[in-house]
Amino acid sequence: MPEGAHWRDRFYLEILEPGDVQPNTTPPDGPFVFITNWQQFRLKSTAQNLWAQCTGEDVEEMPRGEIILDFLSQYPDLIIMNDEAHHVHGKKGAKGEELVWRKFMNILCDRF
């Protein structure tokens, strides 16, 4: 965005990066842009690891995708732009699983 009174001073957007969004992050008061990549959208696996199966303990901390999902779910007027959308046309990956991006977007949509 160009500097000066005609642009930047009229269109202030707070810029957030993945490290800015943590559990219990206070939402910005005004408009913001959250910049991240799809790798941040990985959600908690439904399959338990061997340790959790044997002890009943959940040893994994909350994945970044869950934190971002909780944060973005607070904004019903959310706009999402995907710069690499040409990589997510298919519904399934090479191993037959749902693509991370598509799965994240579907869950986010279901929360509204």
C-alpha positions as CSV (number, residue, x, y, z in Angstrom):
1,M,0.0,0.0,0.0
2,P,1.5,3.4,-0.9
3,E,2.6,5.8,1.8
4,G,0.8,9.0,2.4
5,A,-2.5,10.5,3.6
6,H,-4.4,9.3,0.5
7,W,-3.7,5.6,1.1
8,R,-2.0,4.2,4.2
9,D,-3.6,6.7,6.6
10,R,-7.1,5.8,5.3
11,F,-6.8,2.1,4.9
12,Y,-5.0,0.8,8.1
13,L,-4.9,-2.9,8.3
14,E,-3.1,-4.7,11.1
15,I,-0.9,-7.5,9.7
16,L,-0.8,-10.7,11.7
17,E,1.5,-13.6,11.1
18,P,1.2,-17.2,12.4
19,G,3.3,-16.4,15.5
20,D,0.9,-13.6,16.4
21,V,-2.0,-16.0,16.8
22,Q,-1.8,-18.0,20.0
23,P,-4.4,-19.6,22.3
24,N,-6.4,-16.8,23.9
25,T,-5.1,-14.1,21.5
26,T,-7.1,-10.9,21.9
27,P,-8.8,-10.3,18.5
28,P,-7.8,-7.1,16.8
29,D,-10.3,-4.2,17.2
30,G,-10.2,-3.3,13.5
31,P,-9.6,-4.9,10.1
32,F,-6.6,-7.1,9.8
33,V,-4.8,-9.4,7.4
34,F,-3.6,-12.8,8.6
35,I,-0.8,-14.1,6.4
36,T,0.2,-17.7,6.6
37,N,0.8,-20.8,4.5
38,W,-1.4,-23.9,4.3
39,Q,1.1,-26.0,6.3
40,Q,-0.1,-24.1,9.4
41,F,-3.6,-25.5,8.9
42,R,-2.8,-29.0,10.0
43,L,-5.4,-30.2,12.5
44,K,-5.2,-32.6,15.4
45,S,-5.0,-36.2,14.2
46,T,-7.9,-38.4,15.1
47,A,-5.6,-41.4,15.4
48,Q,-4.0,-41.8,18.8
49,N,-0.3,-42.6,19.0
50,L,1.0,-45.7,20.9
51,W,1.8,-43.7,24.1
52,A,-1.8,-42.2,24.2
53,Q,-3.3,-45.7,23.6
54,C,-1.3,-47.3,26.4
55,T,-1.6,-44.5,29.0
56,G,-4.8,-42.7,28.0
57,E,-2.7,-39.5,28.0
58,D,-2.9,-36.9,25.2
59,V,0.7,-35.9,24.9
60,E,0.4,-33.7,21.8
61,E,0.0,-30.0,22.3
62,M,-2.7,-28.2,20.3
63,P,-1.7,-28.1,16.7
64,R,-1.3,-24.7,15.0
65,G,-4.3,-25.4,12.8
66,E,-6.6,-25.8,15.8
67,I,-5.4,-22.5,17.2
68,I,-5.8,-20.7,13.9
69,L,-9.2,-22.3,13.4
70,D,-10.4,-21.1,16.8
71,F,-9.1,-17.6,16.1
72,L,-10.6,-17.3,12.6
73,S,-14.0,-18.7,13.7
74,Q,-14.6,-15.5,15.6
75,Y,-15.0,-13.6,12.3
76,P,-18.3,-14.4,10.4
77,D,-17.4,-11.7,7.8
78,L,-14.0,-13.4,7.0
79,I,-12.5,-13.2,3.5
80,I,-9.9,-15.8,2.5
81,M,-7.5,-15.4,-0.4
82,N,-5.4,-18.3,-1.5
83,D,-2.4,-17.3,-3.6
84,E,-1.7,-20.9,-4.5
85,A,-5.2,-22.1,-5.2
86,H,-4.1,-23.9,-8.3
87,H,-2.6,-26.6,-6.0
88,V,-6.0,-27.4,-4.3
89,H,-8.3,-28.2,-7.2
90,G,-8.5,-31.9,-6.4
91,K,-10.4,-33.1,-3.4
92,K,-8.0,-35.9,-2.4
93,G,-4.2,-36.1,-2.1
94,A,-2.0,-38.7,-3.6
95,K,-2.7,-41.0,-0.7
96,G,-6.5,-40.6,-1.0
97,E,-6.8,-38.3,2.1
98,E,-8.7,-35.0,2.0
99,L,-6.3,-32.1,1.2
100,V,-5.2,-30.1,4.3
101,W,-6.4,-26.8,2.9
102,R,-9.8,-28.2,1.8
103,K,-10.3,-29.9,5.2
104,F,-9.5,-26.8,7.1
105,M,-11.8,-24.6,5.0
106,N,-14.7,-27.1,5.3
107,I,-14.3,-27.1,9.1
108,L,-14.1,-23.4,9.3
109,C,-17.2,-23.0,7.1
110,D,-19.1,-25.5,9.3
111,R,-18.4,-23.3,12.4
112,F,-20.4,-20.4,11.0
